């Protein structure tokens, strides 16, 4: 029995040593602070909640998905109907606003494309993409229907 | 005892299993669109190189602008098939990347097919939105208009939709580049309007563009 415990202890010690070595030597180790290594231009919902800023929420999904549920007061803007939809976005936008764009996180680059067009074509600054997209909003706030 | 468990586990993970697998000829296609094109099409071919049938359970394009046509869903070992992806441009310009997620009953991880399309920018407008805050000095703002295609193309008309907004268009020394100066007569009251920019390209159905102009209250 004592011999068995000794072996288990040795194996666990070995695993701890390997884990520590990986932590210090591996350049791709995950960050302790999840905000630190977000892709450029992305923000977490939690950091927005803690801020006093005013936000314009832009939903970059298709109209049918938007109609099924969206973040409160979000405006639908997708690239398929950009010319007609951009009008409402610009109407609601104010110079003091930060703009948060989200779409469905699954294989969807729409939010990044829409955010980039808002920056480069419309000249808006402070445009960010919500990390995790619509699915992260569902997790944070439960089922949303507006 | 521990040795027996370890050996059993080792055998369990090393026994070969029968599986189906789609081998894709390519998972990324790059397309350079012509100035008048409205759509790009990419054909992704595959073969089932496994030893059992594979059923494609889901084909999910990343946006409504992309459609993916599949002849059938189940493919026997050795059988080939293709997915035809079509991408409608709408008002998009520049490099576009559209993905299609392919899920099969043979693999939990979906395959991502990517159709990259370089769409020529007919008229680059920087910026496409100018604003003043109500009460700001009514200083002029300048928008740069640049044709991005190698054709004989011109701006034929610039028209403000509101009498409070005046416009002046001038051609720069760079070929295909214009500067549009926008001047509000007053910024006393809020305003939302547009400036229409007409071109002579293409000849049959010349395209128009807009600059959005606001005075924010």
Interface residues (C-beta under 8 A of the other chain):
Chain A: X62 X78 X79 X80 X81 X82 X83 X86 X87 X90 X91 X94 X95 X106 X107 X108 X109 X110 X113 X120 X121 X122 X123 X124
Chain B: X60 X62 X63 X64 X65 X88 X90 X91 X92 X96 X97 X99 X101 X110 X112 X125 X126 X127 X128 X129 X130 X131 X133 X192 X210 X212 X214 X216
